[in-house]
Amino acid sequence: MANHKSAKKRARQDLVRRARNRDVTTRTRSIVKRVHDAIERGDATEAREHFGTAERALRKAGSKGVMPQARVDRSVSRLARAVHKLG
């Protein structure tokens, strides 16, 4: 456990940030799952609709530093290709 005043504050900040990052990650994964489910069902309109939301959520997570930008770019690219294949 932290002994210095600044280390204690840093530990408190880490708890808050970890909770916020977990929330963003969970929400983003759920949105991406909706796109994958629509793709599996073959529902192109629903997949396109959810893809826009998923891309926004992924880009936002990347800009906040919750996810690495390279992973965000790769995920968006793969999702876009899968949605485009539906027609």
DSSP file (Angstrom, degrees, kcal/mol; ACC not computed):
  #  RESIDUE AA STRUCTURE BP1 BP2  ACC     N-H-->O    O-->H-N    N-H-->O    O-->H-N    TCO  KAPPA ALPHA  PHI   PSI    X-CA   Y-CA   Z-CA
    1    1 A M              0   0    0      0, 0.0     2,-0.1     0, 0.0     7,-0.1   0.000 360.0 360.0 360.0 152.8    0.0    0.0    0.0
    2    2 A A        -     0   0    0      5,-0.2     3,-0.0     1,-0.1     6,-0.0  -0.398 360.0-177.4 -71.1 142.1    1.1    3.6   -0.7
    3    3 A N        +     0   0    0     -2,-0.1    -1,-0.1     5,-0.0     2,-0.1   0.744  58.2  76.0-108.9 -36.4    2.7    5.5    2.2
    4    4 A H  S  > S-     0   0    0      1,-0.1     4,-2.2     4,-0.0     5,-0.2  -0.437  83.3-120.8 -79.6 154.6    3.3    8.9    0.7
    5    5 A K  H  > S+     0   0    0      1,-0.2     4,-2.1     2,-0.2     5,-0.1   0.907 114.3  48.1 -59.0 -44.0    0.6   11.4    0.4
    6    6 A S  H  > S+     0   0    0      1,-0.2     4,-2.3     2,-0.2    -1,-0.2   0.859 110.5  51.8 -68.0 -34.7    1.1   11.7   -3.4
    7    7 A A  H  > S+     0   0    0      2,-0.2     4,-2.0     1,-0.2    -1,-0.2   0.862 108.6  51.2 -69.9 -35.1    1.2    7.9   -3.8
    8    8 A K  H  X S+     0   0    0     -4,-2.2     4,-2.0     2,-0.2    -2,-0.2   0.914 111.0  48.0 -65.9 -42.3   -2.1    7.6   -1.9
    9    9 A K  H  X S+     0   0    0     -4,-2.1     4,-2.6     1,-0.2    -2,-0.2   0.920 110.2  52.0 -63.6 -42.9   -3.7   10.2   -4.2
   10   10 A R  H  X S+     0   0    0     -4,-2.3     4,-2.3     1,-0.2    -1,-0.2   0.879 108.1  52.2 -60.9 -38.3   -2.3    8.3   -7.3
   11   11 A A  H  X S+     0   0    0     -4,-2.0     4,-1.7     2,-0.2    -1,-0.2   0.895 109.9  48.6 -65.2 -40.5   -3.8    5.1   -6.0
   12   12 A R  H  X S+     0   0    0     -4,-2.0     4,-1.8     2,-0.2    -2,-0.2   0.924 111.8  49.1 -64.2 -43.8   -7.2    6.8   -5.6
   13   13 A Q  H  X S+     0   0    0     -4,-2.6     4,-2.7     1,-0.2     5,-0.2   0.891 108.0  54.6 -62.4 -39.8   -7.0    8.2   -9.1
   14   14 A D  H  X S+     0   0    0     -4,-2.3     4,-2.7     1,-0.2    -1,-0.2   0.884 105.7  52.6 -62.0 -39.0   -6.0    4.8  -10.5
   15   15 A L  H  X S+     0   0    0     -4,-1.7     4,-2.0     2,-0.2    -1,-0.2   0.927 111.8  45.2 -62.0 -44.8   -9.2    3.2   -9.0
   16   16 A V  H  X S+     0   0    0     -4,-1.8     4,-2.2     2,-0.2    -2,-0.2   0.928 115.6  46.4 -64.6 -45.6  -11.4    5.8  -10.6
   17   17 A R  H  X S+     0   0    0     -4,-2.7     4,-3.0     1,-0.2     5,-0.2   0.890 110.4  52.9 -66.4 -39.2   -9.7    5.6  -14.0
   18   18 A R  H  X S+     0   0    0     -4,-2.7     4,-2.3    -5,-0.2    -1,-0.2   0.911 110.5  47.6 -62.9 -41.4   -9.7    1.8  -13.9
   19   19 A A  H  X S+     0   0    0     -4,-2.0     4,-2.0    -5,-0.2    -1,-0.2   0.911 113.6  47.6 -65.1 -41.8  -13.5    1.8  -13.3
   20   20 A R  H  X S+     0   0    0     -4,-2.2     4,-2.3     2,-0.2    -2,-0.2   0.917 112.8  48.4 -65.6 -43.4  -14.0    4.3  -16.0
   21   21 A N  H  X S+     0   0    0     -4,-3.0     4,-2.6     1,-0.2    -2,-0.2   0.893 110.3  51.5 -64.4 -39.9  -11.9    2.4  -18.5
   22   22 A R  H  X S+     0   0    0     -4,-2.3     4,-2.6    -5,-0.2    -1,-0.2   0.895 109.9  50.3 -63.3 -39.9  -13.6   -0.8  -17.7
   23   23 A D  H  X S+     0   0    0     -4,-2.0     4,-2.4     2,-0.2    -2,-0.2   0.925 112.1  46.2 -64.0 -45.6  -17.0    0.8  -18.3
   24   24 A V  H  X S+     0   0    0     -4,-2.3     4,-2.4     2,-0.2    -2,-0.2   0.920 114.1  48.7 -63.1 -44.2  -15.9    2.2  -21.7
   25   25 A T  H  X S+     0   0    0     -4,-2.6     4,-2.6     2,-0.2    -2,-0.2   0.922 112.4  47.6 -63.0 -45.5  -14.4   -1.2  -22.7
   26   26 A T  H  X S+     0   0    0     -4,-2.6     4,-2.1     2,-0.2    -1,-0.2   0.923 113.3  47.7 -62.5 -45.6  -17.5   -3.1  -21.7
   27   27 A R  H  X S+     0   0    0     -4,-2.4     4,-2.0     1,-0.2    -1,-0.2   0.910 112.7  49.3 -62.9 -42.7  -19.9   -0.7  -23.5
   28   28 A T  H  X S+     0   0    0     -4,-2.4     4,-2.3     1,-0.2    -2,-0.2   0.924 110.2  50.0 -64.2 -45.0  -17.7   -0.8  -26.6
   29   29 A R  H  X S+     0   0    0     -4,-2.6     4,-2.3     1,-0.2    -1,-0.2   0.888 109.3  52.5 -61.0 -39.4  -17.6   -4.6  -26.7
   30   30 A S  H  X S+     0   0    0     -4,-2.1     4,-1.5     2,-0.2    -1,-0.2   0.905 109.7  48.2 -63.6 -41.2  -21.3   -4.8  -26.3
   31   31 A I  H  X S+     0   0    0     -4,-2.0     4,-1.3     1,-0.2    -2,-0.2   0.904 111.3  49.9 -66.1 -41.2  -21.9   -2.5  -29.2
   32   32 A V  H  X S+     0   0    0     -4,-2.3     4,-2.2     1,-0.2    -1,-0.2   0.874 105.9  57.4 -65.2 -36.5  -19.4   -4.4  -31.4
   33   33 A K  H  X S+     0   0    0     -4,-2.3     4,-2.7     1,-0.2    -1,-0.2   0.872 100.9  57.1 -61.6 -36.5  -21.2   -7.7  -30.4
   34   34 A R  H  X S+     0   0    0     -4,-1.5     4,-2.2     2,-0.2    -1,-0.2   0.901 107.0  48.6 -60.9 -39.8  -24.5   -6.2  -31.8
   35   35 A V  H  X S+     0   0    0     -4,-1.3     4,-2.3     2,-0.2    -2,-0.2   0.939 111.9  48.4 -64.7 -46.5  -22.8   -5.7  -35.2
   36   36 A H  H  X S+     0   0    0     -4,-2.2     4,-2.5     1,-0.2    -2,-0.2   0.891 110.8  51.2 -61.4 -39.8  -21.4   -9.3  -35.2
   37   37 A D  H  X S+     0   0    0     -4,-2.7     4,-2.0     1,-0.2    -1,-0.2   0.917 110.4  48.5 -63.8 -42.5  -24.9  -10.7  -34.3
   38   38 A A  H  X>S+     0   0    0     -4,-2.2     5,-2.1     1,-0.2     4,-1.0   0.878 111.1  51.0 -65.1 -37.0  -26.5   -8.7  -37.1
   39   39 A I  H  <5S+     0   0    0     -4,-2.3     3,-0.4     2,-0.2    -2,-0.2   0.918 108.7  51.1 -65.7 -43.4  -23.8  -10.0  -39.5
   40   40 A E  H  <5S+     0   0    0     -4,-2.5    -2,-0.2     1,-0.2    -1,-0.2   0.877 111.5  47.7 -61.7 -37.8  -24.4  -13.6  -38.4
   41   41 A R  H  <5S-     0   0    0     -4,-2.0    -1,-0.2    -5,-0.2    -2,-0.2   0.690 112.4-122.9 -75.9 -17.8  -28.1  -13.2  -39.0
   42   42 A G  T  <5 +     0   0    0     -4,-1.0     2,-1.1    -3,-0.4    -3,-0.2   0.676  59.2 149.5  83.9  18.0  -27.4  -11.6  -42.4
   43   43 A D     >< -     0   0    0     -5,-2.1     4,-2.0     1,-0.2    -1,-0.2  -0.727  20.7-179.5 -88.6  96.7  -29.3   -8.5  -41.6
   44   44 A A  H  > S+     0   0    0     -2,-1.1     4,-2.5     1,-0.2     5,-0.2   0.891  76.1  50.5 -68.6 -41.3  -27.5   -5.9  -43.6
   45   45 A T  H  > S+     0   0    0      1,-0.2     4,-2.2     2,-0.2    -1,-0.2   0.922 113.9  44.3 -66.3 -42.5  -29.5   -2.8  -42.6
   46   46 A E  H  > S+     0   0    0      2,-0.2     4,-2.7     1,-0.2     5,-0.2   0.885 112.7  52.8 -68.2 -37.2  -29.2   -3.5  -38.9
   47   47 A A  H  X S+     0   0    0     -4,-2.0     4,-2.1    -9,-0.2    -2,-0.2   0.920 110.6  47.0 -63.5 -43.5  -25.5   -4.3  -39.3
   48   48 A R  H  X S+     0   0    0     -4,-2.5     4,-1.6     2,-0.2    -2,-0.2   0.906 112.4  50.5 -63.7 -41.5  -24.9   -1.0  -41.0
   49   49 A E  H  X S+     0   0    0     -4,-2.2     4,-1.1     1,-0.2    -2,-0.2   0.936 115.1  41.4 -62.8 -47.2  -26.9    0.9  -38.4
   50   50 A H  H  X S+     0   0    0     -4,-2.7     4,-2.8     1,-0.2    -1,-0.2   0.786 106.1  65.6 -72.6 -26.4  -25.0   -0.7  -35.5
   51   51 A F  H  X S+     0   0    0     -4,-2.1     4,-3.0    -5,-0.2     5,-0.2   0.910  98.8  52.4 -62.4 -41.3  -21.7   -0.3  -37.4
   52   52 A G  H  X S+     0   0    0     -4,-1.6     4,-2.0     1,-0.2    -1,-0.2   0.920 112.5  44.8 -59.9 -43.8  -21.9    3.5  -37.2
   53   53 A T  H  X S+     0   0    0     -4,-1.1     4,-2.4     2,-0.2    -2,-0.2   0.906 113.9  50.1 -65.7 -41.8  -22.4    3.3  -33.4
   54   54 A A  H  X S+     0   0    0     -4,-2.8     4,-2.8     2,-0.2     5,-0.2   0.909 109.3  50.7 -64.9 -42.2  -19.7    0.8  -33.0
   55   55 A E  H  X S+     0   0    0     -4,-3.0     4,-2.8     1,-0.2     5,-0.2   0.927 111.0  48.5 -62.8 -43.7  -17.2    2.9  -35.0
   56   56 A R  H  X S+     0   0    0     -4,-2.0     4,-2.4    -5,-0.2    -1,-0.2   0.931 113.2  47.6 -60.2 -45.3  -17.9    6.0  -33.0
   57   57 A A  H  X S+     0   0    0     -4,-2.4     4,-2.3     2,-0.2    -2,-0.2   0.912 113.9  46.8 -64.3 -42.7  -17.5    4.0  -29.7
   58   58 A L  H  X S+     0   0    0     -4,-2.8     4,-2.3     2,-0.2    -2,-0.2   0.937 112.9  48.3 -64.6 -46.7  -14.3    2.4  -30.8
   59   59 A R  H  X S+     0   0    0     -4,-2.8     4,-2.4     1,-0.2    -2,-0.2   0.892 112.2  50.0 -61.5 -39.4  -12.8    5.7  -32.1
   60   60 A K  H  X S+     0   0    0     -4,-2.4     4,-1.9    -5,-0.2     6,-0.2   0.909 109.6  50.3 -66.0 -41.8  -13.8    7.4  -28.8
   61   61 A A  H  X>S+     0   0    0     -4,-2.3     5,-1.9     1,-0.2     6,-1.2   0.883 111.9  49.5 -63.0 -37.5  -12.2    4.7  -26.8
   62   62 A G  H ><5S+     0   0    0     -4,-2.3     3,-0.6     1,-0.2    -2,-0.2   0.902 110.0  48.9 -67.6 -41.2   -9.0    5.0  -28.8
   63   63 A S  H 3<5S+     0   0    0     -4,-2.4    -1,-0.2     1,-0.2    -2,-0.2   0.804 109.8  52.6 -70.8 -27.6   -8.9    8.8  -28.4
   64   64 A K  H 3<5S-     0   0    0     -4,-1.9    -1,-0.2    -5,-0.2    -2,-0.2   0.630 114.7-117.5 -79.7 -13.0   -9.4    8.5  -24.7
   65   65 A G  T <<5S+     0   0    0     -4,-0.6    -3,-0.2    -3,-0.6    -2,-0.1   0.569  82.6 120.3  88.6   8.2   -6.5    6.0  -24.5
   66   66 A V  S   <S+     0   0    0     -5,-1.9    -4,-0.2    -6,-0.2    -5,-0.1   0.888  81.6  25.9 -71.6 -38.4   -8.6    3.2  -23.2
   67   67 A M  S    S-     0   0    0     -6,-1.2    -2,-0.3    -9,-0.2    -1,-0.2  -0.931  97.0 -99.5-122.4 147.7   -7.7    1.1  -26.3
   68   68 A P     >  -     0   0    0      0, 0.0     4,-2.0     0, 0.0     3,-0.4  -0.417  30.3-127.3 -63.9 141.0   -4.6    1.3  -28.4
   69   69 A Q  H  > S+     0   0    0      1,-0.2     4,-2.6     2,-0.2     5,-0.2   0.840 107.9  57.2 -61.3 -34.8   -5.2    3.2  -31.6
   70   70 A A  H  > S+     0   0    0      1,-0.2     4,-2.3     2,-0.2    -1,-0.2   0.899 107.0  48.4 -63.9 -40.0   -3.8    0.4  -33.8
   71   71 A R  H  > S+     0   0    0     -3,-0.4     4,-2.7     2,-0.2    -1,-0.2   0.895 111.0  51.2 -65.9 -39.8   -6.4   -2.1  -32.3
   72   72 A V  H  X S+     0   0    0     -4,-2.0     4,-2.7     2,-0.2     5,-0.2   0.947 111.2  47.2 -61.6 -48.9   -9.2    0.4  -32.9
   73   73 A D  H  X S+     0   0    0     -4,-2.6     4,-2.2     1,-0.2    -2,-0.2   0.906 113.8  48.0 -59.8 -42.9   -8.2    0.9  -36.5
   74   74 A R  H  X S+     0   0    0     -4,-2.3     4,-2.4     2,-0.2    -1,-0.2   0.913 112.5  48.3 -64.7 -43.6   -7.9   -2.8  -37.1
   75   75 A S  H  X S+     0   0    0     -4,-2.7     4,-2.4     2,-0.2    -2,-0.2   0.916 112.6  47.7 -64.7 -44.0  -11.3   -3.5  -35.5
   76   76 A V  H  X S+     0   0    0     -4,-2.7     4,-2.7     1,-0.2    -1,-0.2   0.909 112.0  50.8 -63.8 -41.8  -13.0   -0.8  -37.4
   77   77 A S  H  X S+     0   0    0     -4,-2.2     4,-2.3    -5,-0.2    -2,-0.2   0.929 112.0  45.9 -62.1 -46.1  -11.5   -2.1  -40.7
   78   78 A R  H  X S+     0   0    0     -4,-2.4     4,-2.2     2,-0.2    -1,-0.2   0.894 113.8  48.7 -65.6 -40.3  -12.5   -5.7  -40.0
   79   79 A L  H  X S+     0   0    0     -4,-2.4     4,-2.6     2,-0.2     5,-0.2   0.929 110.7  50.9 -64.4 -43.9  -16.0   -4.7  -39.1
   80   80 A A  H  X S+     0   0    0     -4,-2.7     4,-2.5     1,-0.2    -2,-0.2   0.908 110.6  49.0 -61.5 -42.2  -16.4   -2.5  -42.2
   81   81 A R  H  X S+     0   0    0     -4,-2.3     4,-1.9     2,-0.2    -1,-0.2   0.914 112.0  48.5 -63.0 -42.7  -15.2   -5.3  -44.4
   82   82 A A  H  X S+     0   0    0     -4,-2.2     4,-0.8     1,-0.2    -2,-0.2   0.898 113.7  46.0 -65.6 -40.9  -17.7   -7.7  -42.8
   83   83 A V  H >X S+     0   0    0     -4,-2.6     4,-0.7     1,-0.2     3,-0.6   0.895 111.3  52.9 -68.2 -39.6  -20.6   -5.3  -43.1
   84   84 A H  H >< S+     0   0    0     -4,-2.5     3,-0.8     1,-0.2    -2,-0.2   0.850 101.3  60.5 -65.0 -34.5  -19.7   -4.5  -46.7
   85   85 A K  H 3< S+     0   0    0     -4,-1.9    -1,-0.2     1,-0.2    -2,-0.2   0.807  93.9  65.3 -62.5 -29.9  -19.7   -8.2  -47.6
   86   86 A L  H <<        0   0    0     -4,-0.8    -1,-0.2    -3,-0.6    -2,-0.2   0.844 360.0 360.0 -63.9 -32.4  -23.3   -8.4  -46.7
   87   87 A G    <<        0   0    0     -3,-0.8    -3,-0.1    -4,-0.7    -2,-0.1   0.432 360.0 360.0 107.9 360.0  -24.3   -6.1  -49.5
